[in-house]
């Protein structure tokens, strides 16, 4: 307050004395008047003066206005006047329009923004004032709620972070503001969107609260009600708020995806092929919608979140809708450019989306792939620069982690796939045309695009060596690699040379065959050394650095297949013609370039003008990866190279051993799975056998009941035989009963035969299991057998024991039935003796009885044999279990040996690293001692140096070296 009073006192052109007195009197009336009407009139008068005399009213009346908000909440009219007055004081939206020239000059020296921020600081100095304002927003009265929304929005615009913190700690503060979106009055709802924009700006905590207060649902509903992209500025405000909530907020992005809100974005892009109706507002809305899609799939997001959003966009048809816009006619240039960038990031690194994009065709006659149509725009120098950059980014994203797409692009350059008729233009032909055109920007774009077709794909690097180009009529074709070096040596523009050098560096890296082809041309190495050795201007330093990088790649990835260009000879050539220090200095020009750091930040090629298109994002990664290893390779001696190769061979041998054991374990795992499946099959079969045995037991019980009934019936016939005088009736009944008995015995025998066949099947399955386990043990297949298999063998043994007991019970039952049958036969004989029967009937009955006894005896014998077989099977199961235990011990021994080998490999790697460090330190000391000898005047010969070096290598002791010197 004292500061503001000083500012006011220092004004040279303030209000007149009577006006200052009027403001003072009005403030006194607001503070002291007891009548509400008087206070209301005074506040209304202050409101009318607050626009013109903003500073004076703010200094004298702010405290009184805040007091009115606290004490007169029952009167909505005075509250509305007070809020409007505070808004006029704090806001910078409405400036004084009626003022003289002197006042305008004074306002220009004292910006109103400072005044608004100072009054805001005074207002929020007491956090209770902001809390009071939040409570007023709960009032439904339009004249209270709307001014309150405007005032809080102005506070957030003036001093956002402190006001955000007060709202965040206020109870239910954010929830009260979210209610504004549900207000039926559009002006309050729309201003509520603006309020939430300011509230959520750069505050992740508030963004999360707003999102979980169902903000996405409400905002998408508003956008739909307003007509999607055809809506007005309200749609624009909602889209900006959505961007605030989602940008750089992984939690909200995941919530947006999980809530299936991505599917609701598809109708936004249903614009059709309209040639008219693209208003400025529609262009703005669609531009923001495309940016919102890019926020969800930005390369800076976590890879998992980006991938899930990309898949959701493909599944709901959003990608298909974007491709429709991409190929439509009548689309404004800026919308088309942003659509290309959006499609680029939706397909980047997602194989499914990339495959779909490769299948998209342009609506032409004949249809052409969308990739070909886009590349035609990229190599066309008449197209807008931003559009060409967008197409390049789209092509890069299509090839990112897409080896299938890389192969398809390179295949269009190979002789076997080129269309001989010339009716259609392929992607490879367009890239070659751009690579060798007269436009330097087309050269650069085509070189970078072709480099992305080779990125991380050694197979395609080798395939590209087969490409042959016809330079002119009558001359033999030359390879693409040779043509690139020819253009490089012709001294073209810097942008063209930089693009070709980036292509060659990407091509040769991690591909010794390509390095051999490059070195096979005897003119390439002298050209590179000549370029590096010259002292050129600053513009040529970047080309020198790239030439140094290309030569370093030719050394580092050289397989020494060419005798004249082996690693050691190339390093000697650098030392003689360039100098190692000079070479390393030229190599460092790349990473020190001002445009290098800019290109390394984002994958998208976003440049203000063509002159800034120098570096590619993926190439900066390659430079960062190779710069250090090339520097080490240049300073390494031939002995160190040999030692390093020996170390590599040793490591390869160890790796081969480990790989061998891994393959062996993998095979054992497969065999173990097969054994598990066999055991599972046996368990199922055992369960089926148990079910069959249970059914047989129930059938035996039924037979028992039937025999009991038969016995009762025979007993009744025997007791009542004296009362029957007709022998024909007795003879008529007894043969029927004996026939039934014979049938029951036949059924029992058939069931016994079924049981025997099932046991035989089980025996064969167990034999198969035994043979498979024995063969697995011989091949060490059972090395990974788990305790679960042993448990399954035990369970199988128990089930066999159960089956054995059930068979024993069945044999006892058969014995008892045999005794009962014998008793029945005796009764039948007694009945035959007491009642006269015909001779033929007696003979038939005796024959049938003898047959039944024979069959029962055979069944009993078979049962005994089954018992013996089951006993043998149980003994075999015990032997199999012992073999499984021995295989488990064998596995433990093999695993211990593998761990020992891994430990030895690790120790050998550490020892080799220590030896390399020790040798490097020793060489450095020897060089320093030799330089001291030269300074003292001692002649140092080459043979002495080598001898001393060998002595030093053998002794590995610094003190001994000093004594020798």
Secondary structure, DSSP 8 states (H G I E B T S, - for coil): -HHHHHHHHT-SS---HHHHHHHHHHHHHHHH--SHHHHHHHHHHHHHHHTTSHHHHHHHHHHHHHHHHHH-TT-HHHHHHHHHHHHHHH-SSS---S--HHHHHHHHHS-HHHHHHHHHHHHHTSHHHHHHHHHHTT---HHHHHHHHHHHHHHHHHSHHHHHHHHHHSTTHHHHHHGGGG-SSHHHHHHHHHHHHHHHTT-HHHHHHHHHTTHHHHHHHHHHHTTGGG--HHHHHHHHHHHHHHTT-HHHHHHHHHTT-SGGGGGGG--TT-SS---HHHHHHHHHHHHHHHHHT-TTS-HHHHHHHHHHHHHTTHHHHHHHHHH-SS--HHHHHHHHHHHHHHHTT-HHHHHHHHH-EES-SS-EEHHHHHHHHHT-TTS-HHHHHHHHHHHHHHHTT-HHHHHHHHHTTSTTTS-TT--S--HHHHHHHHHTSS-HHHHHHHHHHHHHHHTT-HHHHHHHTT-EE--STTS--EEHHHHHHHHHHTT--HHHHHHHHHHHHHHHTT-HHHHHHHHHSHHHHHHHHHHHHS---HHHHHHHHHHHHHHHHHHHT--S-SGGG-HHHHHHHHHHHT-HHHHHHHHTHHHHSHHHHHHTT-SS---SSGGG----HHHHHHHHHHHHHHHHHHH--HHHHHHHHHHHHHHHHHHHHHHHHHHHHHHHHHHHHHHHHHHHHHHHHHHHHHHHHHHHHHHHHHHHHHHHHHHHHHHHHHHTGGG---HHHHHHHHHHHHHHHHHHHHHHHHHHHHHHHHHHHHHHHHHHHHHHHHHHHHTTGGGG--HHHHHHHHHHHHHHHHHHHHHHHHHHHHHHHHHHHHHHHHHHHHHHHHS---HHHHHHHHHHHHHHHHHHHHHHHHHHHHHHHHHHHHHHHHHHHHHHHHHHHHHHHHHHHHHHHHHHHHHHHHHHHHHHHHHHHHHHHHHHHHHHHHHHT----HHHHHHHHHHHHHH--HHHHHHH-
